[in-house]
Amino acid sequence: MLYRLLYSMHELWSPLNVFRYITFRSALAVITSLVLSLVIGPAVIRRLSKLSLTQKVRRDGPKTHLGKEGTPTSGGLLIITSILVSVILWSDLKNTYIWLLMASLTAFGAVGYLDDYLKIKRGDSTGLRAYYKIGFQVLIALAIGVAAYNTGDTHSSVLSIPFFKKWLVDLGCFYLPFVLLVIIGSSNAVNLTDGIDGLAIGLVAIATVANGLLIYIGGNIKFAQYLQVFYLPGTGELTVFCGAMLGASLGFLWFNSYPAEVFMGDVGSLSLGGTLGTLAVISKQEIVLAVVGGIFVAETFSVIIQVASFKLTGRRVFLMAPLHHHFELKGWPESKVIVRFWIVGILLALVSLATLKVR
């Protein structure tokens, strides 16, 4: 919106020509969403507290978490608002992919908010029933998959394999099931990781930086040809969206860092996870997402392994799942778990970026 207005006047004042560059607008998106989060954050937290939108802590979890009872939740509303405002201001709204991402963010956010609301209303941690929650996610992911397929070119059902220059696999009729797996898996993986202060939002910020770089390269024909990556016209604009996500994540981390003043809730974790999955589907970086989001994958598999082991053998593999709780119960301070997981996340992001060079 503001981008179009300012750029339209570049013939009257040549410096305004800078708004044509995706990198410049991405930087503005980071700054806008970050500053907006910091400015309205305190008011949002006070409002959440006044509405009694506060966290209910699991009694079977780590005892150190009992002190978190009553902390405002659903702070993901702050994240979503900051992203949307920044994207609307600085992105090219004629780009269909931008609208697809905004739809993904708000739709998964709506499911998450309903889950948060029911948890608070019922006074426990159950929330939306699993089959309703998954059902809504399936419908959203299916709509995104169909839209992405119809928006993309003739290669829209192709899967790009990292580390190889031109190894592309046409998924054909398996494309939509694969899209469902990526988007729903990503959404729930971030949700499972959001169990201690700042962990999930920090990892989202790290993954967003890596994805933003890969998306910018894949959407720029010169860089794509030089680095031998799959060129996707129009996707470069999504770098602006990634910038908005990064700024909003850092802004929220200001309040969510240990000890947290507010939690993102399912409205934040489901929306951010679903959006990361949607970004991967559009940019053909689905496999790379599993690498850069390795912590999210590990957290998810820790829950699967724990449940399967207990049902089959009656024994638990981990002291508690998801994985971050296991390390807490082993005696790691919460802050140490967070920082160490962030370090691993950064290393995985660097590995994902290394796929560009080894091609």
C-alpha positions as CSV (number, residue, x, y, z in Angstrom):
1,M,0.0,0.0,0.0
2,L,2.6,2.6,1.2
3,Y,5.1,1.0,-1.1
4,R,3.0,1.6,-4.2
5,L,2.2,5.2,-3.2
6,L,5.8,6.1,-2.6
7,Y,7.2,4.3,-5.6
8,S,4.6,5.9,-7.9
9,M,6.3,9.3,-7.1
10,H,9.8,8.2,-8.0
11,E,9.8,10.2,-11.2
12,L,9.1,13.4,-9.2
13,W,11.8,12.6,-6.7
14,S,14.4,10.0,-7.8
15,P,15.4,8.8,-4.3
16,L,12.0,7.2,-4.1
17,N,13.2,4.7,-6.7
18,V,14.8,2.8,-3.8
19,F,11.3,1.3,-3.0
20,R,11.5,-0.9,-6.1
21,Y,14.2,-3.0,-4.3
22,I,12.9,-6.0,-2.4
23,T,15.9,-5.9,0.0
24,F,15.1,-2.3,1.0
25,R,11.4,-3.0,1.6
26,S,12.3,-6.2,3.5
27,A,14.5,-4.1,5.8
28,L,11.6,-1.7,6.3
29,A,9.3,-4.6,7.0
30,V,11.6,-5.8,9.8
31,I,11.8,-2.4,11.4
32,T,8.1,-1.7,11.1
33,S,6.9,-5.0,12.7
34,L,9.6,-4.8,15.3
35,V,8.8,-1.2,16.4
36,L,5.1,-1.9,16.2
37,S,5.4,-4.9,18.5
38,L,7.5,-2.9,21.0
39,V,5.1,0.0,21.0
40,I,1.8,-1.8,21.3
41,G,3.1,-4.8,23.2
42,P,2.6,-3.4,26.7
43,A,-1.0,-2.4,26.0
44,V,-1.8,-5.8,24.4
45,I,-0.4,-7.6,27.5
46,R,-2.4,-5.4,29.8
47,R,-5.5,-6.0,27.8
48,L,-5.0,-9.8,27.8
49,S,-4.6,-9.7,31.6
50,K,-7.8,-7.6,31.9
51,L,-9.7,-10.1,29.8
52,S,-8.4,-12.9,32.0
53,L,-6.7,-14.5,29.0
54,T,-4.1,-16.2,31.2
55,Q,-2.1,-19.4,31.0
56,K,-3.3,-22.6,32.6
57,V,-0.3,-24.8,33.6
58,R,-0.2,-28.6,33.3
59,R,0.0,-30.1,36.8
60,D,2.0,-33.1,35.4
61,G,4.7,-30.8,33.9
62,P,7.9,-29.6,35.5
63,K,7.3,-28.1,38.9
64,T,9.3,-25.0,38.0
65,H,6.4,-24.1,35.6
66,L,3.8,-23.8,38.3
67,G,4.9,-20.2,38.9
68,K,3.9,-19.3,35.3
69,E,0.2,-19.8,36.2
70,G,-1.7,-16.6,35.4
71,T,0.8,-15.2,32.8
72,P,-1.2,-13.6,29.9
73,T,-1.5,-15.8,26.9
74,S,-2.7,-15.5,23.2
75,G,0.1,-13.0,22.7
76,G,0.3,-14.4,19.2
77,L,-2.4,-11.8,18.3
78,L,0.4,-9.2,18.7
79,I,2.6,-11.1,16.3
80,I,-0.1,-11.6,13.7
81,T,-1.1,-7.9,13.9
82,S,2.5,-6.7,13.5
83,I,3.1,-9.0,10.5
84,L,0.0,-8.0,8.7
85,V,0.4,-4.3,9.1
86,S,4.0,-4.4,8.0
87,V,3.2,-6.6,5.0
88,I,0.3,-4.4,3.9
89,L,2.6,-1.4,4.1
90,W,5.7,-2.6,2.3
91,S,4.8,-5.6,0.1
92,D,3.4,-5.7,-3.5
93,L,-0.2,-6.5,-2.8
94,K,-0.6,-7.5,-6.5
95,N,1.5,-10.6,-5.7
96,T,-0.9,-13.6,-5.2
97,Y,1.6,-15.4,-3.0
98,I,1.5,-12.5,-0.5
99,W,-2.2,-12.9,-0.1
100,L,-1.8,-16.7,0.2
101,L,0.6,-16.2,3.1
102,M,-1.6,-13.7,4.8
103,A,-4.5,-16.1,4.5
104,S,-2.5,-18.9,6.0
105,L,-1.3,-16.7,8.9
106,T,-4.8,-15.6,9.8
107,A,-6.6,-18.9,9.2
108,F,-4.2,-20.9,11.4
109,G,-4.3,-18.1,13.9
110,A,-8.1,-18.3,14.1
111,V,-7.9,-22.0,14.9
112,G,-5.2,-21.3,17.5
113,Y,-7.3,-18.5,19.1
114,L,-10.3,-20.8,19.3
115,D,-8.1,-23.4,21.1
116,D,-6.8,-20.8,23.5
117,Y,-10.3,-19.5,24.2
118,L,-11.6,-22.9,25.0
119,K,-8.7,-23.7,27.3
120,I,-9.4,-20.5,29.3
121,K,-13.2,-21.0,29.3
122,R,-12.9,-24.5,30.6
123,G,-10.1,-23.7,33.0
124,D,-7.8,-26.5,31.8
125,S,-5.2,-27.3,29.1
126,T,-7.3,-29.4,26.8
127,G,-8.7,-26.7,24.5
128,L,-10.1,-27.7,21.1
129,R,-10.7,-31.4,20.6
130,A,-8.0,-33.0,18.6
131,Y,-10.2,-34.2,15.7
132,Y,-11.7,-30.7,15.3
133,K,-8.2,-29.1,15.5
134,I,-6.7,-31.4,12.9
135,G,-9.9,-31.2,10.8
136,F,-9.6,-27.4,10.6
137,Q,-5.9,-27.6,9.8
138,V,-6.6,-30.1,7.0
139,L,-9.2,-27.8,5.4
140,I,-6.8,-24.8,5.6
141,A,-3.8,-26.7,4.3
142,L,-5.9,-28.2,1.5
143,A,-7.1,-24.8,0.4
144,I,-3.5,-23.5,0.4
145,G,-2.3,-26.5,-1.6
146,V,-5.0,-26.1,-4.3
147,A,-4.3,-22.3,-4.5
148,A,-0.6,-22.8,-4.7
149,Y,-0.9,-25.4,-7.4
150,N,-3.2,-23.2,-9.5
151,T,-1.1,-20.1,-8.8
152,G,2.3,-21.7,-9.7
153,D,3.6,-22.6,-13.1
154,T,3.8,-26.1,-14.8
155,H,6.4,-27.1,-12.2
156,S,4.1,-26.5,-9.2
157,S,3.9,-30.1,-8.2
158,V,7.7,-30.6,-8.4
159,L,9.8,-31.3,-5.3
160,S,13.3,-29.8,-5.2
161,I,16.0,-32.0,-3.7
162,P,18.7,-30.1,-1.7
163,F,22.4,-30.7,-2.5
164,F,21.6,-31.5,-6.1
165,K,21.5,-28.9,-9.0
166,K,18.7,-30.2,-11.1
167,W,17.2,-33.1,-9.2
168,L,13.4,-32.5,-9.3
169,V,10.7,-35.0,-8.5
170,D,7.2,-34.5,-9.8
171,L,4.9,-35.6,-7.1
172,G,1.9,-35.7,-9.3
173,C,-1.2,-36.9,-7.5
174,F,0.8,-37.1,-4.2
175,Y,1.4,-33.3,-4.3
176,L,-1.6,-32.3,-2.2
177,P,-1.1,-35.0,0.5
178,F,2.5,-33.9,0.7
179,V,1.4,-30.3,1.1
180,L,-0.9,-31.3,3.9
181,L,1.9,-33.2,5.7
182,V,4.3,-30.2,5.4
183,I,1.9,-27.4,6.5
184,I,0.1,-29.3,9.2
185,G,3.3,-30.9,10.4
186,S,5.0,-27.5,10.6
187,S,2.1,-25.9,12.4
188,N,1.9,-28.6,15.1
189,A,5.7,-28.9,15.4
190,V,6.0,-25.2,16.4
191,N,3.0,-25.7,18.7
192,L,4.7,-28.6,20.5
193,T,8.0,-26.6,20.8
194,D,6.2,-23.6,22.5
195,G,6.6,-24.9,26.0
196,I,9.2,-22.7,27.6
197,D,9.9,-19.0,27.6
198,G,11.2,-17.7,24.2
199,L,12.2,-21.1,22.8
200,A,9.7,-21.4,19.9
201,I,9.7,-17.7,18.9
202,G,13.5,-17.6,18.9
203,L,13.7,-20.7,16.7
204,V,11.0,-19.2,14.4
205,A,13.1,-16.1,14.0
206,I,16.2,-18.2,13.1
207,A,14.2,-20.3,10.6
208,T,12.7,-17.1,9.1
209,V,16.1,-15.6,8.4
210,A,17.3,-18.8,6.6
211,N,14.1,-19.2,4.6
212,G,14.1,-15.5,3.7
213,L,17.6,-15.8,2.2
214,L,16.7,-18.9,0.3
215,I,13.4,-17.4,-1.0
216,Y,15.2,-14.2,-2.1
217,I,17.7,-16.2,-4.1
218,G,15.1,-18.5,-5.6
219,G,13.1,-15.5,-6.7
220,N,16.0,-13.7,-8.3
221,I,16.8,-15.1,-11.8
222,K,20.5,-14.0,-11.7
223,F,21.2,-15.5,-8.2
224,A,19.1,-18.6,-9.0
225,Q,21.0,-19.3,-12.2
226,Y,24.4,-18.7,-10.6
227,L,23.7,-20.9,-7.6
228,Q,21.8,-23.5,-9.7
229,V,18.6,-23.4,-7.6
230,F,15.0,-23.7,-8.8
231,Y,13.9,-20.3,-10.1
232,L,10.4,-19.4,-9.1
233,P,9.1,-16.1,-10.6
234,G,7.2,-13.9,-8.2
235,T,8.4,-15.6,-5.0
236,G,11.1,-13.0,-4.3
237,E,8.4,-10.7,-3.0
238,L,7.9,-13.1,-0.1
239,T,11.2,-11.9,1.3
240,V,9.3,-8.9,2.5
241,F,6.9,-11.2,4.3
242,C,9.8,-13.0,5.9
243,G,11.2,-9.6,7.0
244,A,7.9,-8.8,8.7
245,M,7.9,-12.2,10.4
246,L,11.4,-11.7,11.7
247,G,10.7,-8.2,13.1
248,A,7.5,-9.4,14.8
249,S,9.3,-12.4,16.2
250,L,12.1,-10.3,17.7
251,G,9.5,-7.8,19.0
252,F,7.5,-10.5,20.7
253,L,10.7,-12.1,22.1
254,W,11.3,-8.8,23.9
255,F,8.3,-9.7,26.1
256,N,8.5,-13.5,25.8
257,S,12.1,-14.0,26.9
258,Y,12.8,-15.7,30.2
259,P,11.0,-14.9,32.5
260,A,8.1,-14.3,30.1
261,E,5.6,-11.5,30.5
262,V,3.3,-13.1,27.9
263,F,2.9,-16.3,26.0
264,M,2.1,-16.6,22.3
265,G,-0.5,-19.3,22.9
266,D,-1.8,-21.5,20.1
267,V,-2.9,-18.4,18.2
268,G,0.8,-17.6,17.7
269,S,2.4,-21.1,17.4
270,L,-0.1,-22.6,15.0
271,S,-0.1,-19.5,12.8
272,L,3.7,-19.2,12.7
273,G,4.2,-22.9,12.1
274,G,1.5,-23.0,9.4
275,T,3.1,-19.9,7.7
276,L,6.6,-21.5,7.7
277,G,5.1,-24.6,6.1
278,T,3.3,-22.4,3.5
279,L,6.5,-20.5,2.8
280,A,8.3,-23.8,2.2
281,V,5.5,-25.1,-0.1
282,I,5.5,-22.0,-2.3
283,S,9.3,-21.7,-2.5
284,K,9.8,-25.4,-3.0
285,Q,12.0,-25.6,0.1
286,E,10.0,-28.3,1.9
287,I,13.0,-30.6,2.6
288,V,15.2,-27.6,3.6
289,L,12.4,-26.6,6.1
290,A,12.9,-30.0,7.8
291,V,16.6,-29.2,8.2
292,V,16.4,-25.6,9.3
293,G,13.5,-26.6,11.6
294,G,15.4,-29.6,13.0
295,I,14.5,-28.7,16.6
296,F,10.8,-28.6,15.7
297,V,11.2,-32.0,14.0
298,A,13.0,-33.4,17.1
299,E,10.4,-32.1,19.5
300,T,7.6,-33.7,17.4
301,F,9.3,-37.1,17.1
302,S,10.0,-37.1,20.8
303,V,6.3,-36.9,21.5
304,I,5.6,-39.6,18.9
305,I,8.3,-41.9,20.3
306,Q,7.1,-41.3,23.9
307,V,3.5,-42.1,23.1
308,A,4.3,-45.2,21.0
309,S,6.8,-46.6,23.5
310,F,4.4,-46.1,26.4
311,K,1.4,-47.7,24.6
312,L,3.5,-50.7,23.3
313,T,5.8,-51.4,26.2
314,G,4.5,-49.4,29.1
315,R,7.8,-47.6,29.4
316,R,8.9,-44.1,28.6
317,V,11.9,-43.2,26.5
318,F,12.2,-39.6,27.8
319,L,11.6,-38.3,31.3
320,M,8.9,-36.2,29.7
321,A,8.0,-35.1,26.2
322,P,8.3,-32.8,24.3
323,L,12.1,-33.0,24.3
324,H,12.7,-29.6,26.1
325,H,10.9,-30.9,29.2
326,H,13.2,-34.0,29.2
327,F,16.2,-31.8,29.6
328,E,14.5,-29.7,32.2
329,L,13.8,-32.8,34.3
330,K,17.5,-33.8,33.9
331,G,18.4,-30.7,35.8
332,W,19.1,-28.1,33.0
333,P,17.9,-24.7,34.0
334,E,15.1,-23.4,31.7
335,S,17.3,-20.6,30.4
336,K,20.1,-23.0,29.5
337,V,17.7,-25.3,27.5
338,I,16.5,-22.3,25.6
339,V,19.9,-21.0,24.6
340,R,21.3,-24.4,23.8
341,F,18.4,-25.2,21.5
342,W,18.8,-21.8,19.8
343,I,22.5,-22.6,19.2
344,V,21.5,-25.9,17.5
345,G,18.9,-24.0,15.5
346,I,21.5,-21.6,14.3
347,L,23.8,-24.5,13.3
348,L,20.9,-26.1,11.4
349,A,20.1,-22.9,9.6
350,L,23.7,-22.6,8.5
351,V,23.6,-26.2,7.2
352,S,20.4,-25.4,5.2
353,L,22.2,-22.4,3.6
354,A,25.2,-24.6,2.9
355,T,23.0,-26.5,0.4
356,L,23.4,-23.5,-1.9
357,K,27.1,-23.9,-2.1
358,V,27.4,-27.7,-2.4
359,R,25.1,-27.7,-5.4
